């Protein structure tokens, strides 16, 4: 049985869903370090981590009432984090205003200036089968190979091979996108 300090204790979740503001506040405070670690592991210690954590907590806060299975708060929180990370990769968090001097010559960009962080990961994911995409998603949520194999009624070795092949396909797709960007930029 989970302890009272366990942020994923279904009883705590139910209290928060019932309107107990102290329970909701404690729940979100206890989840915050897990989210921070998740984002730091993926994008490093950048200023964007604070924004990602805050926006994820807002997603959890607003969606908590609709959570039908209080015992699935961790997967709910990790899915919210994944959505924020996808938004980050799509450039949502890079909203700096670009000012241009009308009297200055346009900046020349060469093939070395391709911003790999803004490469469309959706194209790479589209290269995968539904099963491979699902496995990658489950790995991103933190499930172990063994757990994924049980969910998909297959072997752990088969799951690992799917992951290996998926990364190879994604790498090939990303290389193709980067090469296209380089050609378009005059490389």
Secondary structure, 3 states (H helix, E strand, C coil): CCCCCCCCCHHHHHHHHCCCHHHHHHHHHHHHHHHHHHHHHHHCCCCHHHHHHHHHHHHHHHHHHHCCCHHHHHHHHHHHHHHHHHHHHCCCCCCCCCCCCCCCCCCCCCHHHCCHHHCCHHHHHHCCCHHHHHHHHHHHCCCCHHHHHHHHCCCHHHHHHHHHHHHHHHHHHHHHHHHHHHHHCCC
